[in-house]
Amino acid sequence: MTAQIINGKDIAAKKRLEIAEEVVRLKDLGVTPGLAVILVGNNHASRTYVTNKEKACKELGMHSLLIEMQEEVSEDELLTKIAELNETPDIHGILVQLPLPKHIDEKKVIESISPLKDVDGFHPINIGRMMTGQNAFLPCTPYGIMVLLEETGISIPGKHVVVVGRSNIVGKPVGQLFLNQDATVTYCHSKTNDLPFHTNQADILIAAVGIPNFIKAEHVKNGAVIIDVGINRNEAGKLCGDVAFDEVSEKAGYITPVPKGVGPMTITMLMYNTVKSAAESLTRD
């Protein structure tokens, strides 16, 4: 068996066409969706992500505002800027690029963003709404995974989903999204005994552990759907995921590659959330 590739790049491109159409509709109503990104310090990876977000906004005809702050910026200064953006009408989404310097409390920063502009989906209010199945901004990477499966025609109700990883950004919320769609969900992590026992029961396996090539063929049952969230560098410096792609793809039914798998969906869903926020602002104004 050779797995069918789930091409995130193509699915993201299709989704962005839909988003661009909504941007045009909103502009006709007098609203240009606006995203503000705050970048603290000069982390190379963070700057790359921010550049990609700016590019996506421009391509979709959205308003993009980049606010750069020095590494030494005080927590109070950052919180003051966020409070200002919360009250800025033409900004519909606020994103503070993580990680932040150690002297700044990330939880305090996330909670300072208005839930109505929390397009990353990290605010406790949005997480709570997601947990209870209410309207919310969903975390972008987990949301992107759900869209990948939907666009590929993979049914979720009744499936056994095993999530390897328990981060607040991916592992925990993606399991909840599957639960919301009537899947049975098992969480695994670094303290899980006999990991292959659990992963071999997965109809859908989410690898979000952050270790290069961690998931091997022995972890996967025949025909399973494998979603690789990892973005790593191997010993040769080549980009790779958390899944040993070559060996696992011979056993799985579907698999996402790295790159061109989950990655393109994350920024796409950020754009989607921002446009959604802009649309919802019309009903509040």
N, C-alpha and C positions, 0 to 999 in steps of 0.2 A: 504493500500500500504506500502511495505517495500522497501526502496531504495536499489539499487545495489551499492555495495562498490567499489569505484575506488581505487585499491591497488597501491599506489605510490611506495611501496617497490619493488613489482614485476616488475612494469614498469621501474623503475630505473635500476634494475638488467639487464633487457633486453637491455636497452640503453647502459649500461656499456659494455656489450659484443660487441656491435657494435663499441664503442669507442676503446676497447682493440684491435680489428682487425685493426683499422686505425693506432693505435700506432705501431703495428707490421709492417704495410706497410711503415710508415714513417721511422722507424728504418732501414728497408732494403734500404732506400734512403739516409741513413746517418744522419737522424735527430731524436733526442730523445726529445719529447715535454717536456718543462721545465716550472714549475710554481714557482714563488717566492712569499712567503707570509711574510709580515712584521707585527709583533705583538708588539705593544707598551704597556708597562705596564703589569699587571698580573690579568686582569679581568678573572674571572673563566669561565664565559660563552664563552668569546672570545677564551680562551685557548682550551676549548672543541671543538669549531668549527674548530680551526686551526689543532688540532690533527686529527679530522675526515678528513680534507682535505689532510693532509700528508698520512694518511692511504689509501685514495682513489687513490692518485698518485702512491703509492707503488704497490697497487693491479693491477693497469692498466699498470705498467711498465714504468711510467713516471718519470722524474727527478723532485725532490722536494727540494726547498731551503727555510728554515725557518730563518728569520732574527729577532732576539729579541732585543728590545730596552727598555731602562729604561723609567719609567713613566715621568721622568724629562727631557727626550731628547728634544733638541730644535727643533723648526720647521725647521730651516735651515739645521740641521743635517739630519733630515728625508728627506727633499727635495733633499739633496745631494745624499743620498743613492738611492732614486728613479731615479735620473738622471743617476747614475751609472748603474742601472739595465736596464734602457731604452737602453743603449748602449752595454749590454751584450748579445752576439749572442745566447748562449744556453738557455736563458730565453725568453720564448714566451708569458708568462702571468705574470702580476704583480698585486697582491692584497694586499691592506692595510686594515687590519682588523679593522672595526669600532665597537664601537665608539672610538674616539681618545680623549686624555686628552683635557681639556677646553682651554689650552693655544695654541693649534694647530688648524689652520683653515682647516676644513675638505674639504671645496670646493677647496681651494688652492692645497691641497694634491691630490685630485682626478684629478684636471686639469693638474697636473704635470706629471701624468702617460701618456706615449705615447698612443694615441688612437689605435695604432697597437698592443698594449699589454694590453689593458684595458679589460680583460676577465670578469670583473664584470659588464661591460656594463653601467658604471656610467658617463663616460666622456661626456661632452656636445656635442662633435662631434659625438659620437656613438648614443647619444639620438636623435640628429638632423637627423642622417641618418635613424634611426628607424622610426622617425616621417614621413619621406618622402619616406619610403619604399625601401631604399637603403640597400646594404650589410652592416651589422654592427654586432658588438658583442651585443647581446641582454641581458638585465638584467636577472640573472639566475633564480630567483623565478618566475617571469612572464613567461619566456620562458618555464620553467618546467611545468607550468599550461597548456600552449598550447599543449605541448607534451602529457600530461596526457589525455587531451580531444581527441587528434588525435589518440592515441593508444587505447582509449576506443571506438572509432568509433562515437563520438558525432560531428555532423555537426554544423558549426558555421555560415555560410552565412545566413543573414536574421534573425538571432536570436536576441532577446533583452537581452543584458547583463547589469546587474546592479552591479556596483562596490561600495562596502561600505568601504571607506578608500581612502585617497588621498596622500599617502606618495610618495616620489620620487623613493623609492626602489621597491614598489609593486603596489600601487593603480594607480598612473598616467600611468606608462608604460604598465601595463597589459591591461588597457582600450584601449590604442593605438594599441596594438597587435591585439585585437579583432576588432577594427575599420579597421585595415589593412586587415582583413579577412572578411570584408563586414558584420560585425555585427552592430547593432544599440546599442550605449553605453550610459548609464546614470551613472554619478558619484554622489554618496551620501557621506555625511560627518557629522560632529558634528553639523553643522548649518542647516542641511536639515530639513525642516518642514514635518511632517507626514511621517516618514520613511517607515512604513509598506505599505503605498499607493504605493510608488515607488518599493519596493522590491517585492511586490506581482505581479508586472508586469514582473518580470525577468524569462526568459527561463533558463538563466545561472546566478547564483548569486555568486559573489566573496566576501567573508567576510575577510577583511584585516584591522580590526579596532583596534586590540590589547586589547580587553576586553573579559574576560572569559564568554563563553555561552551567548554572546550578542544577537545573532540571534536566535529567538524562532520560533515555528511553525507558529505563527501569521504573521511572516515576509515572509512566503514562500508559493507560490502557488503549487497546486498539480502537481507532476511530474517534478518539476524544477530540474536542475543540480546545486548542491551546492558544491562550492570549498572553503574549510576552510583553510585560510593561517595562522591563529593564532596559536601561541605557548605560552600557559599561564600555570599558576598553580592555581588550585581552592583553596577554603578555607581549604581543607583537604590536600593540597600539591600535589595533583595528576595532571599530565599533561593533559591539555585540550585545546580545540581550541576556536575560537570566536563563534562557533555554538553549541547550545544545542543539541548535537548529538542524544540522545535517542528520543526526541520528534520530531525533524526535520526529522530524518530518516524514520519516519512513514508516512511522507507526501511527501518527495522528490522522484524523480525518480532515481537520482544518487547522491552520496555524498562521499567526501573524509574524512577519519578518521583522528584523531590526537592521537597518532603518526601514521606513515606509510601511510601518505597521500602526501601532497605537500612537506614536509620536505626532503625526500630522493632525490627528483628531483633537489633541489637547488645545491647541491654539484655535482651531475651528470652533470648538464648543465655547471657548472664551468669547469669541466674536458673536456666537449665537446668544449667549447669555446677555451680552451688552446690548444687542439689538432688542432682545426680549425686554430688558429693563427700560429701554427707550420707548417701546410700545406701551408698556404698562404705565409710564409716566404720563401718557396722554389721558388716561382714565383718572389719574390722581389730580391733575392740574385743573 
